[in-house]
């Protein structure tokens, strides 16, 4: 497949996935592609550009032709070294594989060549009987036609017509469906396209057409190509490549949904996806939302031009603009809170967030859910902060104009880093605290593997402005930019290649959630990559380690992510319910992202109720849950504080394996002692029947290896949980 920006694409799986195999350094558009066997093919385009491959399209070599740099190859047809080409509005012929071309005839209505026999062919108002040595003009028109034999052919011009006498007479069929282009395999069977409806098939030489299994959102199909049982069509309005096999059509490159907004304000577009898979897109001062499983976008607006957005959960989100806006109801309403002139915004958790000033050196920070912001001036940054990213709660990076990058390690103080570039940097992303990518204008792409101590400029196959970067997992990342440019890496950013999309629109934002990618750009463009590579790896490993009663209706909880499954941890937190096996669809908190320990305070619980709690972690594969801990809230104030603070003693802690346990003044006639490792596996348990107010016992844990464990004292209605360290 060939197209704009000088790209040739190749597929090895019958057209489901495509890879760029050639990039013209002058970005000249290709207009034609022809293979006369499985190995040998030609591609032609602007400025006399002609390429040849002899290995099935893997490698391409430029053929130095004699036609000059002003002409272009519009259509091609080869049979060995002999070939025909539509160059401008005339037909030319070659006998030496394209080195030298001889003018043959002016052609009215030139289009694709159709050769029903090796020596007999048609094009426009001309025909040849000697393979192209001679082209004879005629009063007949062969435009938009395909011939099965030199006598039997079909033409799509104001409907479908057929001829049985080599085009002397054409009989138009009276089917009510308008077929705009067609391809026939024999004298009866063929496929056609209707511009706004999709693929159709006929088995009676075009008299009747049946609609096939077509996808939605077909708007303007231009042309159909058929070969080896598979048909392709291109939708120029939606920028979709459609594929047809076994009478079933599918969108190959991805589904593009038009927002259908008349004359929307501005072109700056951002895309974000919430944990419930709702897609948000901003355009000018408008904000749109598409709920999962729905087809219709809902529209809202604010009074300022939106430059960035960030969602903490499915309900809570922020818009960066001249005014800061916040929603707590999933985007139904947006409330303004502060005039900030923000270019970008990022939150590390529900409480703590940052914004970067649009034109100045200021960076704002909140630690109270956006209620108030403190502002500091970062002199190491450029005059406009374009992007902020925190891979963990304390380590943050910001990219600015003039090639500036700054870093903080405490959430407050920022220090400049050396980049070696001066281009405006538009976006920054880190897969962990050390490995990051930043993109900017004029094809600028920088990477670091040591937290920005050294930034390396990566050579990429484009010089357009790169606007956004996001990673689907630790290895696979995407960059989008102007003129439909999409770059992909499969090695954490070391090398990048063109990801083929049939677009020329400027692309401004890319975002991934659960392995599905979304791209937003100009001209109402929202693209869902429905064939994106599923992130490799597994679900993360997470442990619920600690539940500590803090009062009558509140508890402190802790968890630990021990393995990210080979993917970035997108979110983590705790979920709870009054029923076993709670999920993130129940009550939940969100506590940042990344590996390691995390904690949260659960408040406003109901007294005298048993709850079930699990830690959770979400990566590109999905969500996994830790072990379940049940606990009961108090029936009267102070019970749990006494129970935890004064009435249970575990010592020594840390210890070498002989652990003393003293319990006093508690109404526990029966309880169970459990010990779990960091993976949530119970490694020790003991049942205890207590016949007095006190209990004094020894836990023999000498056979357990050194490490951090969770010890639980489980009563009939109560649970005590704490950390226990064994050190030998």
Helices and strands as residue ranges (DSSP letters): G 4-6, E 7-10, E 19-23, E 30-35, E 41-45, G 46-48, E 50-53, E 61-62, E 73-79, E 82-87, E 90-94, E 102-106, E 121-123, E 126-128, E 136-137, E 145-147, E 153-156, E 160-163, E 171-172, E 181-184, E 190-194, E 198-202, E 210-211, E 221-227, E 230-235, E 240-245, E 248-251, E 255-256, E 269-273, E 279-283, E 286-290, E 298-301, E 308-311, E 317-320, E 323-327, E 335-339, E 342-347, E 353-357, E 362-366, E 374-377, E 385-390, E 396-400, G 401-403, E 405-408, E 414-417, E 425-430, E 436-440, E 445-448, E 456-457, E 466-471, E 477-481, E 486-489, E 497-498, E 507-513, E 516-521, E 525-529, E 541-549, E 555-563, E 571-577, E 587-590, E 596-602, E 610-618, E 623-625, E 629-632, H 639-645, E 648-651, E 658-664, E 670-676, E 682-689, E 694-700, E 707-714, E 719-726
